Amino acid sequence: MNIITLVENTAGGTRLLAEWGLGILVELDGLTVLLDSGESGSVVHNASELGIDLSTIDKIVLSHGHCDHTGGLRELLMAMRKHVEIIAHPDIWDAKYGKLPGEAEYRYIGMPFQREELESLGASFTLTGEPVWISDRIVTTGEIPLLTDYEKVDPNLYVKKEGTFQSDPVRDDMALVIKTDHGLAIVTGCAHRGIINTLRHGQKLTNVETIDTVLGGTHLIRATQEQTELTIAELKQFGIQRLGASHCTGFPATVKLAQEFGEVFFPNNAGTRLEIG
């Protein structure tokens, strides 16, 4: 299995583009699955630089409906020039907003396209809150239950319904869970519902306890010190052999993870390639 990060906040090559967003390609058993498309056309540019033919993508999975994970869809579909299934939660089409403390206005951060436009470019949407088995070894998490008492959905996220702003539970937050010969590889978008909740849910879905690889966002960027420490303590219990936390992890949490996990940790930036048995 190959996992290639196409889009991330930082780039590992001089000709690659970095942007606030994420897009990760999984190649397994002759199947190619893309999780997220980044925020802009950098997914197309970086794929070209890395020698990846986007027309070989069989499925696209959207981890959630924020623009930094869906904004590259238009250029991606135009580059692919084919019909492709996009698997996501129905809530990706919610009117999503963000508003940090001190900000006067709500900022729209949701899907930047109309469904009809994307469908005209070849997209076919499968919208469900349930897990979807893409193959015998790849499954989407579907909705991730909130089990831990310290992982909370970001209170700065909102959804606009009937003209009012309400807290967004980000029910559309999903990840990819992949069975490998060494255990599970779990690829996350932002882990808005909690990275520990995500890993536990992946174990339950597959009946596999061993987690070999964790790759993607952990949304520790605004976590308290207590949450970060509790998260690290539980991550250590999984016995993870590769930890490539990136995107919305945040610099302080990234440094802490690197210190605590040593050689297990690596910076997962655009251009990172993993080969896993």
C-alpha positions in Angstrom: 0.0 0.0 0.0 1.1 3.5 -0.8 -0.1 6.6 0.9 0.8 9.9 -0.7 0.0 13.3 0.8 -0.9 15.7 -2.1 -2.0 18.7 -0.1 -0.9 20.0 3.3 0.0 23.2 5.2 3.7 22.7 4.4 5.4 21.2 1.4 8.4 18.8 1.2 9.7 19.8 -2.2 10.7 23.0 -3.9 8.2 22.7 -6.7 5.3 21.6 -4.5 2.6 24.1 -3.3 1.6 24.3 0.4 -1.8 25.6 1.5 -4.0 25.4 4.6 -5.8 22.2 3.7 -5.4 18.5 3.3 -5.6 15.8 0.6 -4.2 12.3 0.9 -4.1 9.6 -1.7 -4.3 5.9 -0.8 -3.2 3.2 -3.3 -4.1 -0.4 -2.3 -4.9 -3.6 -4.2 -5.3 -1.9 -7.5 -7.7 0.7 -6.0 -6.9 4.4 -5.7 -8.9 6.5 -3.1 -8.4 10.2 -2.4 -9.3 11.6 1.0 -10.1 15.3 0.5 -9.0 17.8 -2.1 -7.3 20.7 -0.2 -8.5 24.2 -0.5 -7.6 25.1 -4.1 -6.0 23.8 -7.3 -2.8 22.8 -5.5 -4.0 19.2 -5.5 -3.8 19.2 -9.3 -0.4 21.0 -9.4 1.2 18.8 -6.8 -0.1 15.6 -8.3 1.5 16.6 -11.6 4.8 17.4 -9.9 4.7 14.0 -8.1 3.9 12.1 -11.3 0.4 11.1 -10.3 -2.3 10.6 -12.9 -5.4 11.9 -11.3 -7.6 10.0 -13.8 -6.6 6.8 -12.0 -8.6 7.8 -8.8 -11.5 5.4 -8.3 -13.2 7.0 -5.3 -13.1 10.3 -3.5 -13.9 10.5 0.2 -14.7 13.8 1.9 -13.7 13.9 5.6 -16.1 16.8 6.2 -17.6 19.8 4.5 -15.1 22.6 5.3 -13.6 24.5 2.4 -10.0 23.6 3.2 -10.9 19.9 2.4 -13.3 20.5 -0.4 -12.2 23.6 -2.2 -10.0 21.8 -4.7 -12.9 19.6 -6.0 -13.7 21.7 -9.1 -10.2 21.7 -10.5 -9.7 18.1 -9.5 -12.8 16.9 -11.3 -11.8 19.0 -14.4 -8.4 17.4 -14.4 -9.8 13.9 -13.9 -12.3 14.1 -16.8 -14.3 11.1 -15.7 -17.3 10.1 -13.6 -16.3 9.4 -10.0 -18.1 8.5 -6.8 -17.7 10.9 -3.9 -18.5 9.4 -0.5 -19.4 11.8 2.3 -21.9 12.6 5.0 -25.1 14.4 4.1 -24.0 17.3 6.4 -21.2 18.4 4.0 -23.9 20.6 2.4 -24.7 22.4 5.6 -24.0 26.2 5.6 -20.8 26.0 7.8 -19.3 29.1 9.5 -16.5 29.9 11.9 -16.2 32.7 14.4 -13.2 33.0 16.7 -13.4 35.0 20.0 -13.0 38.6 19.2 -14.2 38.3 15.6 -17.2 40.5 14.7 -18.5 38.5 11.8 -19.2 34.8 11.1 -17.0 33.6 8.3 -18.3 31.1 5.7 -16.1 28.1 5.7 -18.3 25.5 4.1 -18.4 23.8 0.7 -17.6 26.5 -1.9 -19.5 24.9 -4.8 -23.1 24.0 -5.6 -23.8 20.2 -5.9 -25.1 20.6 -9.4 -21.9 22.1 -10.7 -19.8 19.3 -9.3 -22.2 16.7 -10.7 -21.9 18.4 -14.1 -18.1 17.8 -13.9 -18.6 14.0 -13.2 -19.2 13.7 -9.5 -21.7 11.2 -8.2 -22.4 11.7 -4.5 -23.0 8.8 -2.0 -24.2 10.6 1.1 -24.5 8.5 4.3 -23.7 8.7 8.0 -22.9 5.0 8.0 -19.6 3.4 7.3 -18.9 2.5 3.7 -16.7 -0.5 2.8 -14.9 0.6 -0.3 -13.1 -2.7 -0.5 -12.4 -5.6 1.8 -9.6 -3.6 3.4 -10.8 0.1 3.2 -13.8 1.5 5.1 -15.0 5.0 5.9 -15.8 5.6 9.6 -19.2 7.1 9.0 -20.3 9.2 12.0 -17.8 9.0 14.9 -19.3 8.7 18.4 -18.1 11.1 21.1 -16.8 8.7 23.8 -14.0 10.4 25.6 -14.8 13.1 28.2 -12.0 15.4 27.2 -12.4 15.6 23.4 -14.9 18.3 22.5 -16.0 19.6 19.2 -14.5 23.1 18.5 -17.0 25.7 19.9 -15.9 28.2 17.3 -17.7 26.2 14.5 -21.2 27.0 13.5 -23.9 26.0 11.1 -26.5 28.4 9.8 -30.1 27.0 9.8 -33.2 29.0 9.2 -31.3 32.2 9.5 -29.7 31.5 12.9 -26.2 30.3 13.8 -26.0 27.1 15.9 -23.1 25.2 17.2 -21.9 22.7 14.6 -21.4 19.2 16.0 -19.5 18.3 12.8 -21.3 15.0 12.4 -19.9 14.8 8.9 -16.3 14.4 10.3 -15.0 11.0 9.0 -11.8 9.2 8.4 -10.5 6.3 6.3 -9.6 3.0 8.1 -7.4 0.6 6.2 -6.4 -3.0 7.1 -2.8 -3.8 6.6 -0.6 -6.7 7.4 0.8 -4.8 10.4 -2.5 -3.5 11.8 -4.7 -0.6 10.9 -3.7 2.5 9.1 -6.1 5.4 9.9 -6.1 8.5 7.7 -7.9 11.5 9.1 -9.0 14.8 7.7 -9.3 17.0 10.8 -10.5 14.6 13.5 -13.0 17.3 14.7 -14.8 14.5 16.7 -11.5 13.7 18.5 -8.5 11.7 17.3 -8.9 9.1 20.1 -12.6 8.7 19.4 -11.6 8.2 15.7 -9.1 5.5 16.5 -11.4 3.7 18.9 -14.1 3.7 16.3 -11.8 2.3 13.7 -10.9 -0.6 16.0 -14.6 -1.3 16.6 -15.5 -1.2 12.9 -12.8 -3.6 11.8 -12.4 -5.8 14.9 -8.7 -5.1 14.7 -7.0 -3.8 17.8 -3.5 -3.1 16.5 -3.0 0.4 15.0 0.2 0.7 13.0 -0.1 4.1 11.3 -2.0 7.3 12.0 -1.8 10.0 9.4 -3.5 13.4 9.0 -5.1 16.1 11.1 -5.7 15.7 14.9 -7.3 19.1 15.6 -5.2 19.8 18.6 -4.6 23.3 17.3 -6.8 24.9 20.0 -6.7 22.1 22.6 -6.0 22.8 26.2 -2.7 21.6 27.7 -4.8 19.0 29.6 -6.5 17.7 26.5 -3.1 17.5 24.7 -1.5 15.5 27.5 -4.5 13.2 27.8 -4.5 12.6 24.0 -0.8 11.8 24.0 -1.2 9.4 26.9 -3.9 7.5 25.1 -2.1 7.6 21.8 0.8 5.8 23.5 -1.5 3.0 24.6 -2.2 2.1 21.0 1.4 1.2 20.3 1.4 3.2 17.0 4.5 2.7 14.8 4.1 5.7 12.5 2.5 9.0 13.5 2.3 11.7 10.8 0.1 14.3 12.5 -0.3 17.4 10.3 -2.6 20.2 9.1 -4.8 21.3 12.1 -2.6 19.7 14.7 -1.0 23.1 15.5 2.6 23.9 16.1 2.7 23.5 19.9 1.0 20.1 19.8 3.2 19.0 16.8 6.3 19.8 18.8 5.0 17.9 21.8 4.1 14.9 19.7 7.5 14.9 18.1 9.2 15.0 21.6 7.0 12.2 23.0 7.0 9.8 20.1 10.6 10.3 18.8 11.3 8.3 15.7 7.7 7.2 15.5 6.7 10.7 14.6 7.3 12.4 11.3 6.2 15.7 9.7 3.5 14.7 7.2 3.7 17.4 4.5 2.8 17.6 0.9 5.0 15.1 -1.0 5.3 12.6 1.9 5.1 9.0 0.6 4.6 5.9 2.8 4.9 2.3 1.8 3.1 -0.1 4.1 2.8 -3.8 3.8 
